[in-house]
Amino acid sequence: DWPLGVLAEAVRALYWFHPLAWLAIRNLRRESEHACDDAVLAAGQDSTCYAGELLHLVRGAQSPSRYLSTALAVARPSNLTRRITAMLDPTLNRRRPTRRATLISTACTVLLLLPIAALRAPAQNTAGHLSGSIVDPRGAAVASATIILSNAATHYRDMTATDASGNFRFEALPAGDYDMRVLKPGFAELTRPVVLNTGEDQVLKLALAMGAVLEHVQVSPSTPPAVPQAQTMAPKRIPVGRSVQAAALTLRVVPTYPQAAKAAGIEGAVALEAVIGRDGVPESLQVMNPAADPDLARAAVEAVSQWRYRPTLLNGEPVEVLTKIEVTFTLQP
């Protein structure tokens, strides 16, 4: 009957990977046809007459003018031969199974499917879960941060974002070694490895550092003398994220090309690092490439130390951030 057929199709959809499921469906369809034939014969229909009616039906269905022939399973020669052979066999038992036989067969089917389901259940639990929260240097939640998870070995890649509370979650991750990247404007990019074991539910709490402020200055002999110049920029702060407003340079002093270096034809770049304090003054200024010419380095430090910033704001409060400055001295105008 059709409820049993629907149930069988549902079982096949669940166990589509198992070849026995497909074999069982074919056998069930064949037995359904036999059951229909048995019901007709049990009602008193003569088997020879019934077989003749089937032949007449099949002959008409296979006519070129009958476009529904492909929808009739009875029109298949193999099915028809099998059915006619069965209905003309007087030795076959055509009685309906007793309730006891039905219960026994149902119990056997359940006992057969339980081990298969037990084998499939652990496979569904092999996936792991990764969740956690993203906070800023002061421990406040960072919303709308982008988290990228990738596995180079399996070419797996997934992405999510933190909610208003700074929380994130990856569902049903295969076990393996992952690389995690956390991106949020105004903060430094965070990268870290993540090892997820089979069935593990791993929880992380990650703190982002403030992003560095990058500046570049080019100095040539034709550069005007070092005179403090206020930056002609809008007085508004630069919005970087919901909780961060980036620092803005308000006073810039261009280094003067040292006469000794100019006379000796010395060129080069000086890499500086400093911390922009809460008052906007560069602190802890240091040269990051010791191989730089001392005169060029001295001129760069002297000028940059006079720079002034509007400090970075985190949730409305000024914070210290790292700044990286590259000063390039070139003799070409």
Secondary structure, DSSP 8 states (H G I E B T S, - for coil): -HHHHHHHHHHHHHTTT-HHHHHHHHHHHHHHHHHHHHHHHHTT--HHHHHHHHHHHHHHHTSTT-TTGGG-GGGSHHHHHHHHHHHT-TTS--S---HHHHHHHHHHHHHHHHHHHHHHHHHHT--EEEEEEEE-TTS-B-TT-EEEEEETTTTEEEEEE--TTSEEEEEEE-SEEEEEEEE-TTB--EEEEEEE-TT-EEEEEEE--B--EEEEEEE-TTS-----EE----SS-EE-SSSEEE-EEEEE------HHHHHTT--EEEEEEEEE-TTS-EEEEEES-TTS-HHHHHHHHHHHTT-EEE-EEETTEEE-EEEEEEEEE-S--
